[in-house]
Amino acid sequence: MYETAARIERLKPPGRRAFLPWLFMLSGDVQSLFKGKTPLPWLGGAGAVAFVALYVATVYTGLDERRRHTRIPLLALAGLTAVTYALGIGYAGDWLLCFPLLSLASGIALRGPGRRLGPLILVFSGSAGVIAGIRGGASDSLTVSYGTVLSGLVTAAILSLFETVAQLRATRQELARTAVEKERLRFSRDLHDLLGHTMSVVVVKAEAVRRLAPKNLEAALGQAADIEAVGRQALTEIREAVTGYREGSLATELDRARSALDASGIEAVIRRSGPPLAPQTEALLGWVVREGVTNVVRHSGAVRCEIEVRGETDRVRLEITDDGGGVGSRAASAADTAGMAGTAVDGAIGGTGLKGLAERLSAAGGSLESGPGGRRGFRLVAELPVDTEEPMETEAKEARRA
């Protein structure tokens, strides 16, 4: 089935010239004109020339995407209809074969939704049968009527099928392009969050090593060991981010936040309450802790930072506050949220960290807000709905996946 669909997709739709050979159906009538077997041959010849010209015009304009939805194909089809009835009524005989050609041209010009092609083809078919019966025309009027119905409907169906395949192909390409863009955005966000936090911790601990080395070599070596551990962990997380399988732990991020704040000389107060959270919820909140603490370490100049995780029956709330210098801290951090939290910051330089987090939380049904934390400092609040899936069920799924 898939091979057949692939072969159909590779086929090209019929072009304009594919419908011209059908005009040879009138070759017998044209020969009769030249042999003088038709009354008023000059009038029949003029009618034949007009029919061919209008048929070609209808086919060409009906298959031209630029002119298909204009009045030109409809006007050409109207003229073709008039000439067909004139030749059928005036000469009958094999000239009734103009009706299948008229139906074919109608299928080209009137294909697509919203066009009343079926009733019109039935009218053409009935007319051919009636004229043949009255004038004693074609030897088999039923064959002409059936050919009239079949030619128009089959032509419209084939062309519509090829157009649908082309639309599906374009949609598939657009979906593939969107998927690539989403993956690039995911990787960009992960890389920003990972490297931004890690490099901040490395810089802070390197400064601690420089301060402690002349006074306390053992403490300095401990900070250097932390730098090595942070670097190794960063390499692992970057590899996981590349493959898209990284799911951070909130508890791990809280421990890292405490370490980074302590190394920066900032008192860390961390409180957590509430029931266990689903892995996806923990991962999102872990990103918020990582980004929020990075901003505190980089920009706040704070002495104290409080991180509170409070879980309720339906939602979980994470709040990060500091008592930093205020203006510098707010300008640096609120620049990330100026476009998503309605916070206007004069002179702030825009970033991508908190904005990317806001988009992630919004996709999960949550929210991210930031702003001044009272008289001094900065406040970052994230809320997420609690996953209804039980932790035991999640662990079972993880075990089956492993």
Helices and strands as residue ranges (DSSP letters): H 2-10, G 16-19, G 21-26, H 27-35, H 41-62, H 72-91, G 93-97, H 98-109, H 117-135, H 141-212, H 217-243, H 250-263, E 267-273, H 279-295, I 296-300, E 304-311, E 315-322, H 327-337, H 353-363, E 367-372, E 378-385, H 391-401
